[in-house]
Amino acid sequence: FARRASAPISRRMKHATRECLSREGTSAGSARLPPSVASRTYLYAFVVASAPELLAHFIAHYHSLGINFAARSRLIVDPARGDEATAALARREAASFALLREAGVPYSNNTQGTWSSKLKSVLVNEYLRALPADALLMYPDLDEFFSLPCGLEAMLPPDARVNLQAKFVDRLPPPRAGAPP
């Protein structure tokens, strides 16, 4: 039964993949979200304000995949506190906030205190409950850059909640690859 159910998707995937590779690839080699998927895809992320270079790359990457930050995203920014707030760090944070404003990315400051997995889970689930029933959510960390498969639209059931998962691959330079912490 599982094979029969997956066969039509497999045939659609082959066609969609050929089509995608010929016209939808991004500079990173990843597919863009098809318009029908992009119009219902939201992005939620917790980011630190002390990494403006990484934040710029993050925004550019997800924008190139088709994320509409102005309409369908929420970034929670964690500023430095107390002893962490040096003059150099303040300049880096100012650069991050300027970047977010210039790119039109809506954000809010973390006012919940120190982040924890439990707190992040509560906040992202609150956001998820506020989304339309057919919404899809991307939930990357600041240092995670998702690569989308060609034919993504064919993978999504038309009327069902989905949970797409993938392998996590660290891309480290050879001297560090596989080295113990």
Disulfide bonds with the S-S distance in Angstrom:
Cys20-Cys150 2.38
